[in-house]
Amino acid sequence: MRGGSVAGPPLLVVGCGVAGLCTALAAAPRPVLLVGRGCRGEDSASALAQGGIAAALGTGDSVAAHVADTLAAGAWHNDPGRVQLLAEAAPGAVAWLEAQGVAFDRLGPALRLAREGGHRCARVLHAGGDASGARIVAALVDAAQRAPHIRWRGGVDVHGLQLRSGCVTGACLRGVDDEGAAPVDEWVEAAGVVLATGGIGALFARTTNPEGADGAGLALAMAAGAAVADLEFVQFHPTALDVPGHSLPLVTEALRGAGARLLDASGRPLMAGRHPQGDLAPRDVVARAVWQAGQEDGGARLDARGLDIEWARDFPTVLAHCLGHGIDPRTELVPVVPAAHFHMGGVATDALGRTGVPGLHAVGEVACTGVHGANRLASNSLLEGVVSGRRLGACLAKAAPPPVRAGASRRVLRGPGLDAAGLAHLRRLLSEAGGPVRTAAALEAALAETRALAGAGWQAELAVGILEAARRRPRSLGTHWLHEPLALART
Ligand SMILES: Cc1cc2nc3c(=O)[nH]c(=O)nc-3n(C[C@H](O)[C@H](O)[C@H](O)COP(=O)(O)OP(=O)(O)OC[C@H]3O[C@@H](n4cnc5c(N)ncnc54)[C@H](O)[C@@H]3O)c2cc1C
């Protein structure tokens, strides 16, 4: 813990990924208590981001083109006004990150721009090659640790909210440091609570997300009565490294941007004839092709052999992961599999992160602002975390302190979690029914089993919400891809 003295209840920011860090920094001079399960954001998805951050900075590129690509990737389910705001703010967000100490990769004086799926031109900035997320988080953590208005506590799970007269006025912090010891709960007063708790990938059997991306913040917001939106839209990354385990290493899309190609088990180009953008088609399209290859004929491989790249400079993370599993991507094909990667749905918010529950805000991946539509465009989520976090923080900095609320307080808790066996079972159910290709029969079966589990843990209650949302959407859209149209559900 560090920071200056705090007068009155601070603003509580939950989550030390890019969204939480940017919100906390921008909220100056309002006192902020920044909490997370990890200590320096090392457990966040933000720190794992490889590809980078999208901004229309290249010659011939434009905000309009960034907007058009975001809408096309999102299957036009996006909120166009919010997409416009995001793309317009991108160059300023990059300049601000540079001012925080992020050194983006350059070719001489010019920024180096890479291409990823769904982008029709090179638009993605990296820092340290594919170590972009780690570099960005490190710079923001340093800035937050220097900021006198921020007090920091790691090793904390937020699992309850306190409401007074319908307004969120505090939260329950549960220590997660002492393994084996009985958890210690501490209720703290707050001038407002910002959930920046990330996504839900860890609820699926195979994910690129860290283990802590379990939807805890989303579940808490739902318990407090916040509205949610688009829960059915879960993006699967087409190229996680196909090795045993739950949280799998990612093989960044930027490798395909640099010329790598997906092959089927017989060595034929997997994406040939499937989409005009081929290997760089939007993620949902490529993920379905890789999923199908896994169902039908021995899976997919990424061929990155012989590329004209400097592995140690441009892809040090992928190289280390592959070598660590005995695969040399410079000379061997890399086995890949789709894995749960990003949640487009979440706590419904307006452009300022307001949830509809007074005093409760959501920002970053846990929120659904409508910007990503039914399928996020690659490298738009770090961008969203920076842009939305800074906007929300600046707005909270100017807001008048909330009035002192009299009246009885009410406490809502996320509730107990599933045991290890229950969680493993739930992950299998969600993956089979809510994966890159869905069927009515699998959704019905998974819903029945998940509802039966719901009393046993909050993760199952959240999964019911996801599966019910999928069951309510009768036609394919973006990442919600149905084998056949569904009869409309009556739930
Ligand atoms: C492997 C990988 C690669 C990616 N690559 C890119 C990329 O190149 N470009 C891009 O734009 N996006 C990328 N993404 C997506 C992007 O990283 C995330 O969407 C984004 O970083 C989410 O940021 P966030 O701040 O909302 O959440 P996170 O970064 O996930 O941070 C969540 C924080 O909340 C904390 N937390 C959660 N629950 C609780 C709780 N109950 N109590 C206390 N703390 C809690 C966690 O400890 C963590 O600190 C990638 C994702 C992954 C997994």
The ligand as a Gaussian input file, in Angstrom:
#p B3LYP/6-31G(d) Opt

LIG

0 1
 C       -3.589000     -12.916000     -24.023000
 C       -4.361000     -11.672000     -24.366000
 C       -3.926000     -10.838000     -25.378000
 C       -4.631000      -9.678000     -25.684000
 N       -4.137000      -8.838000     -26.641000
 C       -4.757000      -7.648000     -26.845000
 C       -4.196000      -6.681000     -27.727000
 O       -3.141000      -6.883000     -28.301000
 N       -4.846000      -5.494000     -27.879000
 C       -6.015000      -5.215000     -27.241000
 O       -6.572000      -4.136000     -27.422000
 N       -6.558000      -6.121000     -26.402000
 C       -5.954000      -7.317000     -26.179000
 N       -6.504000      -8.206000     -25.304000
 C       -7.716000      -7.828000     -24.580000
 C       -7.350000      -6.811000     -23.520000
 O       -6.114000      -7.148000     -22.954000
 C       -8.393000      -6.741000     -22.427000
 O       -9.670000      -6.663000     -22.950000
 C       -8.176000      -5.484000     -21.594000
 O       -6.836000      -5.405000     -21.224000
 C       -9.067000      -5.507000     -20.377000
 O       -8.631000      -4.481000     -19.521000
 P       -9.400000      -4.219000     -18.168000
 O       -8.625000      -3.182000     -17.463000
 O      -10.826000      -3.999000     -18.439000
 O       -9.300000      -5.622000     -17.373000
 P       -8.021000      -6.451000     -16.932000
 O       -6.804000      -5.988000     -17.587000
 O       -8.359000      -7.891000     -17.062000
 O       -7.883000      -6.116000     -15.383000
 C       -8.843000      -6.601000     -14.470000
 C       -8.340000      -6.358000     -13.065000
 O       -9.430000      -6.560000     -12.171000
 C       -8.981000      -7.280000     -11.041000
 N      -10.150000      -7.954000     -10.481000
 C      -11.051000      -8.752000     -11.092000
 N      -12.023000      -9.099000     -10.228000
 C      -11.722000      -8.506000      -9.046000
 C      -12.338000      -8.482000      -7.772000
 N      -13.485000      -9.117000      -7.536000
 N      -11.747000      -7.800000      -6.767000
 C      -10.574000      -7.129000      -6.982000
 N       -9.960000      -7.091000      -8.191000
 C      -10.529000      -7.776000      -9.198000
 C       -7.905000      -8.200000     -11.560000
 O       -7.071000      -8.526000     -10.490000
 C       -7.229000      -7.273000     -12.593000
 O       -6.285000      -6.478000     -11.939000
 C       -5.823000      -9.372000     -24.990000
 C       -6.279000     -10.222000     -23.983000
 C       -5.552000     -11.351000     -23.660000
 C       -6.060000     -12.235000     -22.560000

